[in-house]
Amino acid sequence: MSKYRNYSKEQLILHIEKLEKQLKSTKYGLYWDKEIEPEFTIEYSKKNIPILQRIRNLTIKEKDNDLNHLIIEGDNFHVLTTLNMISNGQGFVDVVYIDPPYNTGNKDFIYNDNFIDKDDGFRHSKWLNFMEKRLILAKSLMKEDGTIFISIDDNEYFNLKLLCDKIWGEHNYVGSFVRKTVSQRAMSKYFNNQHEYCLIYTNNKDLFPLIGRKKDFSGYKNPDNDPKGDWKSSDPTMRDSKNIFKIINPITNKVDIPPAGRGWAFTEEKLQEHLESGKIVFKEKHRKNERGFIYKTYKSELKSHNLLLNSLEFAENAYLNQVSSKELINIFNKKTFDYAKPLNYIKDLISFFPNKGTPVILDFFAGSGTTGQAVLELNQEDGGNRQFILVTTNENNICTDVTYPRLKTVITGIRPDGTKYSDGISANLHYYKTDFIPNVNNRDQAKYNIVERCNELMCIVENTYNELENNEKYSIYENNSKTKRMFLYTDFYEEKSFNEFKSKVLESSAEVVVYIFSTDNVIDETLFDKDSKVQVKPIPNKIYEIYKEIIEGIKRG
Ligand SMILES: C[S@@+](CC[C@H](N)C(=O)[O-])C[C@H]1O[C@@H](n2cnc3c(N)ncnc32)[C@H](O)[C@@H]1O
């Protein structure tokens, strides 16, 4: 018997309305089993607040400037959470490049401490759960015009496209391109697959910085003082054009016709216009086999000054997998890691971006650290100020034994075995690691626990890594160029120590940022003179609130 028999008319109407609503809200898109098996990593962060601690004996300080690169060891969900906590709700990353596990079923993707096999019926659901959580956090770290590149292969390409459409919106999809991975026939029974993909999304396509290399304008000159400016002689013919007619040079009587299979790039009517405007000019002298006229392309006519990144840019042998194996062996003098990307691939990709200011490049599946080496080399080549943030787990000691020593080798020029690798690329590098604070129910206690251990996090925020003082009540840090100081008062107010702290703040001639512990996010305005140039900010409310928001978002699903 139908369960609806006993429904009243009102109940039935309510039920139909509910079903109607559900029908209307069901959209085209990607559906997967989100409940199948919660991820330990995520569950752990509900009960523990992730923070970052600096491993100071791994600091490399080779330059006096304020460009500081970061390697962060830990699960990227925790690291992306902490980066969000200190981002003040504002994106600061220009470019994200990631190379996540492709979920091949061949021991590449670990979910809850297990490798996911091809015959796991929920393998796609687990991968999507894993990626969704991280991509959402990455999106909020990106600037409004920030861009993300995600390498992927056939195993998850189509799921990833739909997942990213869900996160960024289909309209913020920029495109995808292929990279040729192997030069020879791949071992497949059905199909010869020689490439993988890379998807590109941006937070706001209207602001998207057209990614491309600067066009080479060296060939554009103005020897005849053409009022339309610099020009270059270009090919006046096009393949399959129907514009086939004779052009006779009235000075030399030379007759030009387009070569076989081609026609002119203009109609006969347009030819007259071009002659009148000076875009086509007859030559007064020419060799026998030379064309009797010049067809000009003006610099001002070019639609864009960039050569856009195109979908087949990396479809050449220069970017094959085998290239990267040799690059890593050259650093360590032995085999260390099998899945690195070729260095010139990441370098060429990053170099498509405008190199203005201090662009932040984030890679949160950093593996052997190719992205870090690419940034260092590009900065050296073009004098850029790009900053890298690399995040990776320490699975099989990759972070401590490969990522860090690789970058140390590139910076210092000395390999881990003591031999010379290069002249070095001087730079500053800090090594951080995730740590946790229990998320206690008492909010004020939780905030106190955070502020007690947030020094090293705040060094990242203010870019001040040199500790000048650190005691139970307060600490002081300075940047490399000694132009800025960060003061942190990390305890409850106590007159004697606060006055001592205050006099140190006021003594400083550098730019000053002061953080004061406050459980209610309010600071007594009278603590510092009104007209002093000191910037005072409460801590750690914003950090705590963002953590709470992330956890609430996870719970809502
Ligand atoms: C395919 S590799 C990336 C290789 C890198 N592009 C390179 O050139 O060396 C993926 C890396 O992500 C790391 N990884 C996997 N899951 C992670 C997670 N949840 N958090 C951080 N790193 C993770 C793995 O340890 C592995 O080193």
The ligand as an SDF file (V2000), in Angstrom:
LIG
                    3D

 27 29  0  0  0  0  0  0  0  0999 V2000
   53.2520   13.9830   -8.6580 C   0  0  0  0  0  0  0  0  0  0  0  0
   54.1290   14.5250   -7.3070 S   0  0  0  0  0  0  0  0  0  0  0  0
   54.5500   16.1680   -7.7350 C   0  0  0  0  0  0  0  0  0  0  0  0
   55.8650   16.2500   -8.4100 C   0  0  0  0  0  0  0  0  0  0  0  0
   56.3620   17.6590   -8.6420 C   0  0  0  0  0  0  0  0  0  0  0  0
   55.5910   18.3420   -9.6250 N   0  0  0  0  0  0  0  0  0  0  0  0
   57.8210   17.6240   -9.0540 C   0  0  0  0  0  0  0  0  0  0  0  0
   58.1540   18.1680  -10.1120 O   0  0  0  0  0  0  0  0  0  0  0  0
   58.6240   17.0490   -8.3450 O   0  0  0  0  0  0  0  0  0  0  0  0
   52.9020   14.7520   -6.0870 C   0  0  0  0  0  0  0  0  0  0  0  0
   53.4810   15.0490   -4.7390 C   0  0  0  0  0  0  0  0  0  0  0  0
   52.4320   15.4670   -3.8800 O   0  0  0  0  0  0  0  0  0  0  0  0
   52.6810   14.9650   -2.5820 C   0  0  0  0  0  0  0  0  0  0  0  0
   51.3860   14.8770   -1.9000 N   0  0  0  0  0  0  0  0  0  0  0  0
   50.4260   13.9460   -2.0590 C   0  0  0  0  0  0  0  0  0  0  0  0
   49.3870   14.1880   -1.2360 N   0  0  0  0  0  0  0  0  0  0  0  0
   49.6940   15.3090   -0.5550 C   0  0  0  0  0  0  0  0  0  0  0  0
   49.0470   16.0560    0.4530 C   0  0  0  0  0  0  0  0  0  0  0  0
   47.8480   15.7200    0.9170 N   0  0  0  0  0  0  0  0  0  0  0  0
   49.6590   17.1520    0.9340 N   0  0  0  0  0  0  0  0  0  0  0  0
   50.8830   17.5270    0.4770 C   0  0  0  0  0  0  0  0  0  0  0  0
   51.5550   16.8550   -0.4700 N   0  0  0  0  0  0  0  0  0  0  0  0
   50.9630   15.7590   -0.9860 C   0  0  0  0  0  0  0  0  0  0  0  0
   53.3160   13.6150   -2.7940 C   0  0  0  0  0  0  0  0  0  0  0  0
   54.1430   13.2870   -1.7190 O   0  0  0  0  0  0  0  0  0  0  0  0
   54.1260   13.8400   -4.0750 C   0  0  0  0  0  0  0  0  0  0  0  0
   55.4400   14.1480   -3.7320 O   0  0  0  0  0  0  0  0  0  0  0  0
  1  2  1  0
  2  3  1  0
  2 10  1  0
  3  4  1  0
  4  5  1  0
  5  6  1  0
  5  7  1  0
  7  8  2  0
  7  9  1  0
 10 11  1  0
 11 12  1  0
 11 26  1  0
 12 13  1  0
 13 14  1  0
 13 24  1  0
 14 15  1  0
 14 23  1  0
 15 16  2  0
 16 17  1  0
 17 18  1  0
 17 23  2  0
 18 19  1  0
 18 20  2  0
 20 21  1  0
 21 22  2  0
 22 23  1  0
 24 25  1  0
 24 26  1  0
 26 27  1  0
M  CHG  2   2   1   9  -1
M  END
$$$$
